[in-house]
Amino acid sequence: MPTRPLLLKARRLWEQLAHAPGSFPATGVTVTVSPDSASSPPGWIGVVALGGSALVTVPSRAAATAVRAALAGLPVESLVDESSLRDVLPVAGVLGPAALAYASAGGFRPAPGPWTVERLPGDHPALRALEEAAGREDTEEAALDDITSPAFVIREQGRVVAAAGHRAWPRRTAHLSVLTAPEARGRGLARTAASAAVADALAAGLLAQWRARPPASRRVAAALGFEELGTQFSLEPA
């Protein structure tokens, strides 16, 4: 069966981020030495599983030998399970896992909602006020301050309570960011703001990527037609 276009684009994106062109396997697991990989912090092990195969980046040849031996015989499904990896590798810390989801123009399901969506510059003070209200953990997860697109926002009583945008990634990828004020959640505002940001990205011919850990964020992505194709996370060697 031919590789689906979205999956192929996602694999080529993560190969470029890993500084390992052509290394994503069609099936199984590839462990490659890439000390400059952007798929994990420096010195860490990066794991990206997409469509039943996985690319694992390590910082050195010695690490590659150890990781290949540890992962030999493990199914790809085990590579996205922290407890399974801790059984075979000495791990000091973990970032993730995060689901990787992608949307095509044909699969996108717009959700305009009853609210007016306004555009603001990405550095607008109203966005920083939203981040302060949301708290550090949610703000870091959303990374709204990294967007390179306009921010698509919803206001209530003059205050921005939901915002979304996208950041330019390699291979014409738009990496989505979405944030909602705590008291405004559960009403569909994130979905409406994100819908505007996704529509903007797709209209520009970009690959829309949604990387998320919280279940609520993953539900928003699914409602907009994003397909979860895999998982990404990083391991700090002990």
C-alpha positions as a printed Julia matrix, in Angstrom:
238×3 Matrix{Float64}:
   0.0    0.0    0.0
   1.48   3.43  -0.91
   2.46   5.7    1.97
  -0.25   8.29   2.61
   0.78  11.84   1.62
   0.32  13.27   5.13
   2.4   10.52   6.69
   5.16  10.93   4.13
   5.27  14.7    4.72
   5.4   14.18   8.48
   8.27  11.71   8.19
  10.27  14.02   5.92
   9.7   16.89   8.38
  11.05  14.93  11.35
  13.99  13.68   9.33
  14.95  17.27   8.66
  14.5   18.24  12.31
  16.68  15.28  13.27
  19.37  16.25  10.73
  19.0   12.72   9.37
  17.66  12.93   5.8
  16.31   9.72   4.34
  16.6    7.83   7.62
  12.94   7.31   8.57
  12.22   3.64   7.94
   9.19   2.41   6.04
   8.77  -0.18   8.8
  10.55  -1.0   12.04
  13.06   1.17  13.91
  16.13   3.11  12.82
  18.67   4.37  15.38
  20.89   7.11  13.96
  23.69   9.26  15.39
  22.69  12.92  15.24
  24.24  15.14  17.94
  22.58  18.23  16.41
  19.08  16.74  16.26
  16.3   19.21  17.01
  13.9   16.41  17.93
  15.31  16.32  21.48
  17.44  18.46  23.81
  21.22  18.22  23.3
  22.65  14.96  24.62
  19.23  13.29  24.86
  17.65  10.42  22.93
  14.88  11.5   20.57
  12.05   9.16  19.59
   9.57   9.88  16.79
   7.13   7.15  15.84
   4.94   7.72  12.78
   2.72   5.24  11.01
   4.09   2.08  12.61
   7.79   2.91  12.28
  10.21   4.95  14.37
  13.27   7.15  14.05
  15.48   7.24  17.15
  18.28   9.81  17.32
  21.2    9.55  19.74
  24.12  11.91  20.46
  27.07   9.56  19.87
  28.2    6.29  18.33
  28.62   4.74  21.76
  25.04   5.68  22.61
  23.86   4.23  19.3
  25.46   0.87  20.05
  23.83   0.72  23.48
  20.42   1.89  22.27
  20.35  -0.51  19.31
  21.13  -3.41  21.62
  18.48  -2.32  24.12
  15.76  -1.86  21.5
  16.51  -5.02  19.53
  13.35  -7.07  19.24
  11.05  -4.44  20.76
   7.93  -3.65  18.73
   7.45  -0.04  17.63
   4.53   0.26  20.06
   6.93  -0.21  22.97
   8.99   2.79  21.87
   6.2    5.17  22.82
   5.64   3.59  26.21
   7.81   5.12  28.94
   7.67   2.11  31.25
   8.75  -0.26  28.46
  11.76   1.91  27.66
  12.74   2.26  31.31
  12.86  -1.53  31.46
  15.64  -1.66  28.85
  17.37   1.73  29.08
  18.8    3.74  32.0
  16.64   6.89  31.88
  17.07   9.98  34.07
  14.29  12.09  32.62
  11.51  12.16  30.02
   9.89  14.92  27.98
   6.54  13.88  26.54
   5.12  11.8   25.07
   3.19  14.1   22.76
   0.79  13.05  20.04
   1.6   14.25  16.5
  -1.44  15.08  14.39
  -1.74  16.56  10.9
  -4.51  18.07   8.8
  -4.96  18.3    5.06
  -7.13  20.78   3.23
  -9.51  17.96   2.34
  -9.77  16.6    5.87
 -10.01  19.91   7.73
 -13.36  20.51   9.47
 -13.79  24.24  10.16
 -15.52  25.23  13.4
 -16.34  28.94  13.17
 -18.62  29.07  16.24
 -20.75  32.05  17.3
 -17.82  34.26  18.35
 -16.04  37.0   16.43
 -12.42  36.07  15.72
 -10.01  39.01  15.61
  -6.45  39.13  14.31
  -3.68  40.53  16.49
   0.09  40.73  16.05
   1.88  37.83  17.71
   3.62  40.17  20.15
   0.46  41.97  21.25
   0.29  42.68  25.03
  -3.18  41.1   25.2
  -1.6   37.73  24.41
   0.9   38.09  27.24
  -1.99  38.89  29.57
  -3.72  35.68  28.45
  -0.55  33.71  29.15
  -0.33  35.19  32.64
  -3.92  34.19  33.32
  -3.38  30.66  31.98
  -0.39  29.9   34.19
   3.12  28.7   33.45
   2.41  25.04  32.65
  -0.31  25.7   30.07
   1.58  28.66  28.62
   4.71  26.56  28.05
   2.64  23.78  26.51
   0.95  26.19  24.09
   4.09  28.21  23.22
   1.92  31.02  21.92
   4.83  33.43  22.19
   6.63  31.46  19.44
   4.05  31.99  16.69
   5.15  33.66  13.47
   1.61  34.09  12.13
  -0.95  36.62  13.37
  -2.82  35.54  16.48
  -6.47  34.64  16.0
  -8.24  35.68  19.18
 -11.64  35.77  20.86
 -12.46  38.49  23.36
 -15.02  38.59  26.14
 -15.68  41.87  27.9
 -12.7   43.33  26.07
 -10.23  40.71  27.28
  -8.63  38.02  25.1
  -9.79  34.66  26.48
  -8.71  32.37  23.62
  -5.96  32.64  21.04
  -4.33  30.51  18.36
  -1.62  30.88  15.76
   1.09  28.94  14.03
   4.86  28.96  13.91
   6.9   28.42  10.75
   8.69  25.07  10.9
  10.85  23.46   8.18
   9.36  21.98   5.0
   6.54  24.55   4.9
   5.01  23.28   8.13
   2.72  25.33  10.35
   3.08  24.26  13.98
  -0.14  25.16  15.81
  -0.38  26.9   19.19
  -3.65  27.3   21.1
  -4.36  28.76  24.54
  -7.56  29.48  26.46
  -8.08  31.27  29.76
  -8.97  28.77  32.52
 -12.43  30.22  33.19
 -13.34  30.12  29.48
 -12.57  26.46  28.81
 -15.06  23.8   27.82
 -17.17  26.08  25.65
 -15.58  25.61  22.24
 -13.57  28.84  22.15
 -10.27  27.04  21.59
 -11.78  25.13  18.7
 -13.06  28.33  17.06
  -9.79  30.23  17.48
  -7.77  27.24  16.31
 -10.07  26.78  13.32
  -9.17  30.27  12.11
  -5.44  29.59  12.56
  -5.61  26.25  10.74
  -7.59  27.79   7.87
  -4.93  30.49   7.56
  -2.14  27.88   7.42
  -3.88  25.66   4.88
  -4.77  28.65   2.68
  -1.02  29.35   2.48
  -0.36  25.78   1.35
   1.32  24.75   4.62
   1.33  21.39   6.4
  -0.69  21.89   9.59
   0.87  20.11  12.59
  -0.7   19.77  16.04
   1.61  18.47  18.78
  -0.16  17.92  22.09
   0.05  16.11  25.39
  -3.2   17.13  27.21
  -6.24  15.06  26.2
  -8.35  18.22  25.86
  -5.98  19.62  23.25
  -6.0   16.34  21.35
  -9.81  16.4   21.32
  -9.8   19.89  19.79
  -7.42  18.71  17.07
  -9.6   15.67  16.31
 -12.7   17.86  16.1
 -10.97  19.97  13.45
 -10.1   16.94  11.34
  -6.5   16.36  12.4
  -5.25  12.78  12.09
  -3.03  11.45  14.85
  -0.21   9.74  12.98
   2.3    9.18  15.76
   4.12  10.2   18.91
   7.26  12.15  19.83
   9.23  12.34  23.04
  12.74  12.61  24.45
  14.75  10.58  26.95
  17.59  11.86  29.11
  20.17   9.07  29.54
  21.03   8.25  33.14
